[in-house]
Amino acid sequence: MQATIYYQEEDEYLMDKVEQKAERERRSRSAVILSIIESYFEAEKKIGEILRDLDAASTDQIEESLEEQQEDRNKEKLGRILLDKGYVREVDLDKALAIQDRTSEELKRQEL
């Protein structure tokens, strides 16, 4: 997929910040912009919400698994329940967990 960003002269400072961040992190500008967008949309979301955003699990599957989690005395993790039921693939759960980790790390850095 390819995207083009149009910005006005007064927004050039933002593009300069993206460029600086890309150089610091040795990443492309596109990767930096996508990570910023991901952080904005996925920040502080729970794993079920991220899986739903990824179209990896339906709302009904997540709600059913949450109910099972509430009934379970061991408090199994939601991702494990969804995986055991065959509602999500391991690759999708891993991706959702990676997104959750990245966004929580980004939030911690912003607090400093």
Backbone as ProteinMPNN parsed JSONL, in Angstrom:
{"seq_chain_A": "MQATIYYQEEDEYLMDKVEQKAERERRSRSAVILSIIESYFEAEKKIGEILRDLDAASTDQIEESLEEQQEDRNKEKLGRILLDKGYVREVDLDKALAIQDRTSEELKRQEL", "coords_chain_A": {"N_chain_A": [[0.848, -1.172, 0.0], [0.444, 2.235, -0.664], [0.808, 5.587, 0.391], [0.177, 9.051, 0.189], [1.225, 12.044, 1.624], [-0.036, 15.161, 2.113], [0.834, 18.346, 3.075], [0.711, 21.55, 4.697], [2.658, 24.585, 4.613], [2.921, 25.591, 7.23], [2.866, 23.279, 8.676], [5.244, 22.072, 8.336], [7.174, 21.861, 10.317], [6.359, 19.648, 11.771], [6.869, 17.56, 10.0], [9.592, 17.793, 9.975], [10.156, 16.935, 12.564], [9.347, 14.278, 12.354], [11.238, 13.38, 10.516], [13.593, 13.701, 12.069], [13.086, 11.88, 14.146], [12.977, 9.526, 12.661], [15.613, 9.349, 11.787], [16.968, 9.11, 14.268], [15.948, 6.665, 15.179], [16.644, 5.034, 13.171], [14.896, 4.338, 11.081], [12.42, 4.306, 8.464], [10.7, 7.259, 7.254], [8.053, 6.699, 6.714], [7.581, 4.423, 8.303], [7.835, 5.563, 10.829], [5.705, 7.408, 10.842], [3.538, 5.624, 10.588], [3.815, 4.227, 13.017], [3.228, 6.236, 14.826], [0.569, 6.766, 14.176], [-0.538, 4.265, 14.779], [-0.066, 4.198, 17.553], [-1.722, 6.28, 18.347], [-4.332, 5.361, 17.69], [-4.489, 2.85, 18.943], [-3.692, 3.085, 21.553], [-3.743, 2.291, 24.974], [-5.699, 0.357, 24.659], [-7.495, -2.664, 25.246], [-6.679, -6.153, 24.839], [-8.711, -7.562, 23.501], [-10.093, -5.542, 22.153], [-8.125, -4.699, 20.361], [-7.773, -7.027, 18.85], [-10.286, -7.143, 17.697], [-10.201, -4.781, 16.19], [-8.293, -5.564, 14.347], [-9.759, -7.304, 12.89], [-9.591, -9.933, 13.644], [-11.056, -11.296, 15.466], [-14.494, -11.618, 16.337], [-16.971, -9.399, 17.775], [-18.895, -10.847, 19.19], [-17.512, -13.269, 19.711], [-15.476, -12.335, 21.35], [-16.936, -11.269, 23.515], [-18.209, -13.591, 24.444], [-15.976, -15.048, 25.251], [-14.986, -13.346, 27.218], [-17.015, -13.59, 29.113], [-16.657, -16.267, 29.811], [-14.144, -16.029, 30.928], [-14.749, -14.526, 33.2], [-16.22, -16.37, 34.637], [-14.375, -18.308, 35.171], [-12.267, -19.469, 37.66], [-9.507, -19.401, 37.668], [-8.787, -17.264, 36.187], [-7.948, -17.122, 33.429], [-6.039, -15.743, 30.744], [-7.485, -13.54, 28.354], [-6.665, -13.684, 25.66], [-5.595, -16.291, 25.556], [-7.885, -17.824, 26.027], [-9.43, -17.17, 23.756], [-7.761, -18.225, 21.809], [-7.655, -20.97, 22.524], [-10.295, -21.657, 22.042], [-10.335, -21.55, 19.37], [-10.979, -19.244, 18.081], [-9.241, -17.225, 17.382], [-6.215, -16.923, 15.501], [-2.892, -17.972, 16.27], [-0.904, -16.342, 15.2], [-2.276, -13.947, 14.801], [-2.953, -13.254, 17.409], [-0.392, -12.926, 18.465], [0.403, -10.708, 16.952], [-1.43, -8.778, 17.85], [-0.699, -8.632, 20.548], [1.887, -7.644, 20.258], [1.338, -5.113, 19.201], [-0.019, -4.025, 21.367], [2.054, -4.039, 23.269], [3.908, -2.286, 22.031], [2.453, 0.138, 21.942], [1.995, 0.609, 24.656], [4.602, 0.936, 25.564], [5.285, 3.239, 24.143], [3.545, 5.08, 25.323], [4.613, 5.12, 27.908], [7.097, 6.291, 27.382], [6.27, 8.822, 26.596], [5.325, 9.853, 28.944], [7.569, 10.385, 30.394]], "CA_chain_A": [[0.0, 0.0, 0.0], [1.197, 3.486, -0.724], [0.022, 6.76, 0.784], [0.832, 10.332, -0.014], [0.842, 13.01, 2.644], [0.027, 16.561, 1.706], [0.823, 19.205, 4.258], [0.906, 22.96, 4.418], [3.937, 25.121, 5.064], [2.946, 25.728, 8.692], [3.014, 21.94, 9.254], [6.561, 21.539, 7.982], [7.902, 21.52, 11.543], [5.989, 18.276, 12.135], [7.616, 16.67, 9.119], [10.979, 17.839, 10.458], [10.204, 16.074, 13.743], [9.279, 12.904, 11.85], [12.557, 13.111, 9.938], [14.54, 13.552, 13.172], [12.769, 10.616, 14.824], [13.376, 8.453, 11.746], [17.074, 9.256, 11.827], [17.343, 8.585, 15.584], [15.537, 5.27, 15.318], [17.114, 4.333, 11.974], [13.7, 3.807, 10.423], [11.928, 5.18, 7.396], [9.666, 8.221, 7.688], [6.763, 6.0, 6.651], [7.463, 3.572, 9.49], [7.617, 6.448, 11.98], [4.33, 7.926, 10.752], [2.615, 4.527, 10.903], [3.879, 3.928, 14.449], [2.499, 7.324, 15.5], [-0.863, 6.515, 13.935], [-0.89, 3.08, 15.567], [-0.109, 4.603, 18.959], [-2.901, 7.121, 18.552], [-5.574, 4.595, 17.623], [-4.499, 1.641, 19.758], [-3.204, 3.367, 22.906], [-4.538, 1.898, 26.147], [-6.767, -0.591, 24.339], [-7.348, -4.023, 25.743], [-6.342, -7.09, 23.773], [-9.922, -7.874, 22.734], [-10.358, -4.417, 21.26], [-7.133, -4.719, 19.287], [-8.121, -8.163, 17.982], [-11.464, -6.738, 16.914], [-9.728, -3.799, 15.208], [-7.569, -6.309, 13.323], [-10.719, -8.253, 12.306], [-9.134, -11.276, 13.973], [-12.104, -11.895, 16.289], [-15.735, -10.847, 16.311], [-17.439, -8.89, 19.062], [-19.561, -11.957, 19.881], [-16.49, -14.191, 20.201], [-14.777, -11.68, 22.464], [-17.861, -11.205, 24.651], [-18.372, -14.961, 24.961], [-14.729, -15.405, 25.937], [-14.926, -12.538, 28.438], [-17.934, -14.224, 30.072], [-15.973, -17.47, 30.289], [-13.061, -15.57, 31.786], [-15.345, -14.111, 34.473], [-16.673, -17.573, 35.341], [-13.198, -19.128, 35.47], [-11.588, -19.057, 38.895], [-8.077, -19.227, 37.41], [-8.634, -16.005, 35.442], [-7.143, -17.33, 32.217], [-5.93, -14.545, 29.905], [-8.462, -13.521, 27.274], [-6.032, -14.179, 24.438], [-5.481, -17.756, 25.662], [-9.236, -18.37, 25.865], [-9.779, -17.03, 22.339], [-6.909, -19.16, 21.071], [-8.105, -22.333, 22.839], [-11.592, -21.871, 21.403], [-10.154, -21.517, 17.917], [-11.539, -17.994, 17.557], [-8.151, -16.43, 16.798], [-4.991, -17.65, 15.15], [-1.765, -17.572, 17.116], [-0.209, -15.229, 14.549], [-3.055, -12.732, 15.049], [-2.793, -12.92, 18.828], [0.97, -12.389, 18.607], [0.405, -9.365, 16.374], [-2.176, -7.907, 18.766], [0.13, -8.432, 21.742], [2.991, -6.763, 19.862], [0.766, -3.763, 19.107], [-0.278, -3.586, 22.743], [3.355, -3.748, 23.89], [4.485, -1.071, 21.433], [1.711, 1.337, 22.336], [2.213, 0.885, 26.08], [5.965, 1.475, 25.669], [5.246, 4.614, 23.638], [2.9, 5.89, 26.362], [5.573, 5.298, 29.004], [8.109, 7.262, 26.95], [5.665, 10.15, 26.555], [5.147, 10.317, 30.318], [8.871, 10.808, 30.933]], "C_chain_A": [[0.895, 1.236, 0.0], [0.265, 4.629, -0.353], [0.854, 8.007, 0.533], [0.312, 11.292, 1.045], [1.033, 14.41, 2.079], [-0.05, 17.402, 2.972], [1.124, 20.632, 3.838], [2.222, 23.431, 5.023], [4.014, 25.204, 6.592], [3.064, 24.367, 9.402], [4.388, 21.338, 8.995], [7.374, 21.154, 9.217], [7.583, 20.102, 11.999], [6.75, 17.267, 11.278], [9.094, 16.662, 9.502], [11.149, 16.933, 11.678], [10.16, 14.597, 13.345], [10.636, 12.494, 11.29], [13.596, 12.875, 11.032], [14.342, 12.219, 13.901], [13.2, 9.436, 13.958], [14.893, 8.262, 11.765], [17.555, 8.66, 13.152], [17.095, 7.09, 15.692], [15.98, 4.397, 14.144], [15.967, 3.59, 11.288], [13.314, 4.76, 9.309], [10.904, 6.162, 7.966], [8.302, 7.549, 7.704], [6.54, 5.144, 7.894], [7.196, 4.408, 10.733], [6.18, 6.965, 11.981], [3.329, 6.839, 11.1], [2.646, 4.18, 12.39], [3.152, 4.998, 15.265], [0.998, 7.119, 15.361], [-1.332, 5.329, 14.774], [-1.006, 3.439, 17.038], [-1.365, 5.411, 19.262], [-4.175, 6.274, 18.628], [-5.63, 3.42, 18.588], [-4.063, 1.867, 21.206], [-4.235, 2.971, 23.956], [-5.709, 0.973, 25.826], [-6.444, -1.95, 24.928], [-7.175, -4.961, 24.551], [-7.555, -7.44, 22.908], [-10.263, -6.778, 21.739], [-9.391, -4.397, 20.083], [-7.431, -5.862, 18.321], [-9.335, -7.837, 17.12], [-11.065, -5.732, 15.84], [-9.003, -4.48, 14.048], [-8.476, -7.254, 12.533], [-10.28, -9.696, 12.525], [-10.156, -12.027, 14.825], [-13.336, -10.998, 16.231], [-16.095, -10.375, 17.716], [-18.097, -10.008, 19.857], [-18.558, -12.943, 20.467], [-15.768, -13.604, 21.416], [-15.674, -11.638, 23.696], [-18.065, -12.571, 25.281], [-17.141, -15.378, 25.767], [-14.55, -14.605, 27.223], [-15.839, -13.116, 29.52], [-17.297, -15.472, 30.665], [-14.845, -17.082, 31.25], [-13.592, -15.174, 33.166], [-15.77, -15.312, 35.31], [-15.497, -18.427, 35.82], [-12.482, -18.606, 36.706], [-10.099, -18.791, 38.676], [-7.772, -17.933, 36.667], [-7.648, -16.154, 34.28], [-7.144, -16.052, 31.396], [-6.911, -14.664, 28.743], [-7.878, -14.08, 25.98], [-5.935, -15.689, 24.419], [-6.843, -18.406, 25.453], [-9.644, -18.317, 24.391], [-8.995, -18.015, 21.479], [-7.387, -20.593, 21.279], [-9.444, -22.652, 22.183], [-11.486, -21.893, 19.871], [-10.719, -20.262, 17.275], [-10.473, -17.109, 16.911], [-6.995, -17.357, 16.455], [-3.861, -17.124, 16.024], [-1.028, -16.373, 16.525], [-0.944, -13.905, 14.787], [-2.953, -12.285, 16.505], [-1.411, -12.325, 19.072], [1.052, -10.959, 18.079], [-0.29, -8.374, 17.306], [-1.368, -7.619, 20.032], [1.311, -7.514, 21.444], [2.519, -5.315, 19.767], [0.546, -3.206, 20.504], [1.03, -3.226, 23.451], [3.941, -2.451, 23.352], [3.775, 0.181, 21.907], [1.899, 1.642, 23.814], [3.619, 1.426, 26.309], [6.009, 2.932, 25.208], [4.6, 5.534, 24.67], [3.851, 6.143, 27.535], [6.628, 6.332, 28.631], [7.542, 8.679, 26.96], [5.493, 10.717, 27.954], [6.441, 10.842, 30.914], [9.178, 12.195, 30.572]], "O_chain_A": [[1.969, 1.248, 0.602], [-0.908, 4.642, -0.727], [2.079, 7.996, 0.654], [-0.886, 11.344, 1.323], [2.117, 14.781, 1.631], [-0.906, 17.182, 3.829], [1.705, 20.889, 2.784], [2.819, 22.742, 5.851], [5.058, 24.918, 7.177], [3.335, 24.319, 10.602], [4.656, 20.206, 9.399], [8.176, 20.222, 9.164], [8.447, 19.425, 12.557], [7.216, 16.243, 11.778], [9.768, 15.641, 9.368], [12.163, 16.246, 11.81], [10.857, 13.769, 13.932], [11.123, 11.396, 11.559], [14.397, 11.946, 10.931], [15.305, 11.525, 14.227], [13.733, 8.452, 14.472], [15.384, 7.133, 11.759], [18.442, 7.806, 13.165], [17.918, 6.345, 16.225], [15.731, 3.192, 14.118], [16.056, 2.404, 10.967], [13.82, 5.879, 9.224], [10.32, 5.925, 9.024], [7.491, 7.795, 8.597], [5.451, 5.138, 8.467], [6.416, 4.006, 11.596], [5.517, 6.955, 13.018], [2.369, 7.094, 11.828], [1.604, 3.868, 12.967], [2.53, 4.689, 16.281], [0.25, 7.283, 16.325], [-2.39, 5.381, 15.402], [-1.955, 3.022, 17.702], [-1.988, 5.24, 20.31], [-4.994, 6.456, 19.529], [-6.718, 3.03, 19.011], [-4.065, 0.927, 22.001], [-5.423, 3.273, 23.841], [-6.618, 0.823, 26.643], [-5.283, -2.328, 25.084], [-7.483, -4.61, 23.413], [-7.419, -7.595, 21.694], [-10.675, -7.058, 20.614], [-9.783, -4.116, 18.95], [-7.349, -5.684, 17.106], [-9.395, -8.215, 15.95], [-11.534, -5.818, 14.705], [-9.089, -4.03, 12.906], [-8.016, -7.928, 11.611], [-10.555, -10.571, 11.704], [-10.123, -13.255, 14.898], [-13.229, -9.78, 16.094], [-15.586, -10.891, 18.711], [-17.887, -10.114, 21.065], [-18.729, -13.405, 21.595], [-15.49, -14.31, 22.386], [-15.223, -11.939, 24.801], [-18.091, -12.7, 26.505], [-17.259, -15.985, 26.831], [-14.023, -15.122, 28.208], [-15.483, -13.131, 30.699], [-17.383, -15.71, 31.87], [-14.63, -17.745, 32.265], [-12.956, -15.455, 34.182], [-15.692, -15.282, 36.538], [-15.633, -19.187, 36.779], [-12.134, -17.427, 36.779], [-9.495, -18.028, 39.429], [-6.608, -17.555, 36.537], [-6.665, -15.421, 34.169], [-8.152, -15.346, 31.356], [-7.137, -15.753, 28.216], [-8.529, -14.861, 25.287], [-6.167, -16.312, 23.382], [-6.945, -19.428, 24.776], [-10.142, -19.301, 23.844], [-9.533, -18.571, 20.521], [-7.512, -21.35, 20.316], [-9.694, -23.798, 21.81], [-12.45, -22.22, 19.178], [-10.916, -20.217, 16.06], [-10.77, -16.336, 16.0], [-6.828, -18.425, 17.044], [-3.879, -15.972, 16.459], [-0.579, -15.491, 17.258], [-0.309, -12.863, 14.955], [-2.875, -11.092, 16.795], [-1.272, -11.34, 19.797], [1.694, -10.103, 18.688], [0.202, -7.266, 17.524], [-1.359, -6.491, 20.524], [1.693, -6.698, 22.283], [3.218, -4.399, 20.202], [0.883, -2.056, 20.786], [1.1, -2.217, 24.154], [4.416, -1.613, 24.119], [4.419, 1.176, 22.237], [1.958, 2.811, 24.197], [3.81, 2.291, 27.164], [6.69, 3.759, 25.814], [5.065, 6.657, 24.868], [3.889, 7.243, 28.087], [7.014, 7.155, 29.46], [8.25, 9.63, 27.294], [5.514, 11.935, 28.135], [6.416, 11.654, 31.838], [10.232, 12.71, 30.943]]}, "name": "protein", "num_of_chains": 1, "seq": "MQATIYYQEEDEYLMDKVEQKAERERRSRSAVILSIIESYFEAEKKIGEILRDLDAASTDQIEESLEEQQEDRNKEKLGRILLDKGYVREVDLDKALAIQDRTSEELKRQEL"}
